[in-house]
């Protein structure tokens, strides 16, 4: 009975550690999406003028830095960036990134 209890408790602990890891990843993903939404709520020209930035955000284990960048983008493949299209990327080093292609529609950002 003791051996069985020891085996089961080991599986229980490893299962909890796995869930904690998933929770941390979900929190970072949420922070990436939040930063993207903050950027998309701003005028096209303002995001493009800033170009890039970084923000410390809280997570369970402390803080992480969410980096973002925005640059004009070539939509038609002719090697010339379009003045009304840009790629916006937010990222956390070692945890992934999120990119969105947006256009300028009357100084409002619209996803393409």
Backbone torsions as a table, in degrees:
resi	resn	phi	psi	omega
1	UNK	NA	-41.8	179.2
2	UNK	-63.8	-39.6	179.6
3	UNK	-65.6	-41.6	178.7
4	UNK	-64.0	-43.1	179.0
5	UNK	-62.8	-40.2	179.4
6	UNK	-64.5	-42.0	180.0
7	UNK	-65.0	-43.9	-179.1
8	UNK	-67.0	-40.3	-179.4
9	UNK	-66.0	-34.4	176.8
10	UNK	-63.8	-42.8	177.3
11	UNK	-65.5	-38.6	179.1
12	UNK	-62.0	-45.1	-179.7
13	UNK	-64.9	-44.0	180.0
14	UNK	-66.4	-33.0	175.9
15	UNK	-65.1	-41.1	178.0
16	UNK	-64.8	-39.9	178.9
17	UNK	-63.9	-38.5	178.3
18	UNK	-64.3	-43.0	178.7
19	UNK	-63.9	-39.9	178.1
20	UNK	-62.2	-39.3	178.0
21	UNK	-64.2	-40.6	178.3
22	UNK	-66.4	-40.6	178.0
23	UNK	-59.3	-43.4	179.9
24	UNK	-63.4	-42.1	178.8
25	UNK	-64.7	-40.6	178.9
26	UNK	-64.7	-37.3	179.1
27	UNK	-66.7	-42.6	178.3
28	UNK	-65.2	-41.9	177.5
29	UNK	-60.2	-41.1	178.1
30	UNK	-62.7	-40.2	179.0
31	UNK	-65.2	-39.4	177.5
32	UNK	-62.2	-46.9	-179.1
33	UNK	-64.7	-38.2	178.2
34	UNK	-63.4	-44.6	179.3
35	UNK	-63.7	-39.9	178.4
36	UNK	-61.9	-44.4	-180.0
37	UNK	-64.6	-37.3	176.2
38	UNK	-61.1	-42.9	179.7
39	UNK	-66.6	-42.5	-177.6
40	UNK	-70.2	-16.0	177.9
41	UNK	-82.9	-10.4	-178.3
42	UNK	-91.6	161.1	175.1
43	UNK	-63.7	144.8	-179.3
44	UNK	-50.0	-50.8	-176.0
45	UNK	-61.9	-35.8	-179.5
46	UNK	-68.4	-43.8	179.7
47	UNK	-63.9	-45.0	-179.5
48	UNK	-64.8	-40.5	-180.0
49	UNK	-63.8	-39.5	178.4
50	UNK	-67.6	-38.6	175.4
51	UNK	76.6	-48.0	-179.7
52	UNK	-163.5	167.4	178.5
53	UNK	-174.1	177.7	179.6
54	UNK	-145.6	150.2	-177.7
55	UNK	-145.5	129.4	174.0
56	UNK	-80.6	128.3	179.0
57	UNK	-127.2	144.7	-179.2
58	UNK	-76.0	141.4	170.3
59	UNK	-135.4	176.2	-175.6
60	UNK	-56.0	-41.0	-174.4
61	UNK	-90.7	10.2	-178.7
62	UNK	136.8	-118.3	178.2
63	UNK	-136.4	156.3	171.7
64	UNK	-129.7	157.8	177.6
65	UNK	-99.5	121.4	174.4
66	UNK	-96.4	115.8	178.3
67	UNK	-98.3	146.2	176.3
68	UNK	-138.8	154.1	177.0
69	UNK	-146.0	153.2	177.7
70	UNK	-141.4	132.2	179.8
71	UNK	-147.9	149.0	175.7
72	UNK	-56.9	156.4	-172.1
73	UNK	-136.3	142.6	177.8
74	UNK	-88.0	108.1	-178.0
75	UNK	-82.7	-32.1	-173.0
76	UNK	-104.2	5.0	174.4
77	UNK	75.3	16.5	-179.4
78	UNK	-89.0	3.6	178.5
79	UNK	85.9	2.0	179.9
80	UNK	-116.6	123.8	179.1
81	UNK	-65.8	139.7	177.8
82	UNK	-77.7	138.3	-178.8
83	UNK	-72.5	-11.3	-177.3
84	UNK	-121.1	22.5	177.0
85	UNK	-137.9	136.6	177.1
86	UNK	-145.0	154.7	175.1
87	UNK	-100.6	124.9	177.9
88	UNK	-110.6	127.2	-179.0
89	UNK	-128.1	134.0	171.8
90	UNK	-119.7	143.1	-175.2
91	UNK	-152.4	152.0	169.4
92	UNK	-121.4	120.9	-177.3
93	UNK	-52.8	128.1	177.7
94	UNK	79.3	-2.6	-177.9
95	UNK	-122.6	-7.0	178.4
96	UNK	118.9	179.0	-178.4
97	UNK	-148.4	168.4	179.2
98	UNK	-139.2	127.3	-179.7
99	UNK	-124.1	144.8	178.0
100	UNK	-139.5	133.8	175.6
101	UNK	-91.9	124.8	-176.7
102	UNK	-128.6	156.1	177.3
103	UNK	-120.9	160.9	178.5
104	UNK	-95.1	116.8	179.0
105	UNK	-124.9	87.8	-178.0
106	UNK	67.3	40.0	-178.1
107	UNK	67.3	16.2	171.2
108	UNK	-108.9	142.4	177.6
109	UNK	-82.6	131.0	175.1
110	UNK	-127.1	135.5	177.8
111	UNK	-70.6	138.2	178.8
112	UNK	-100.1	NA	NA
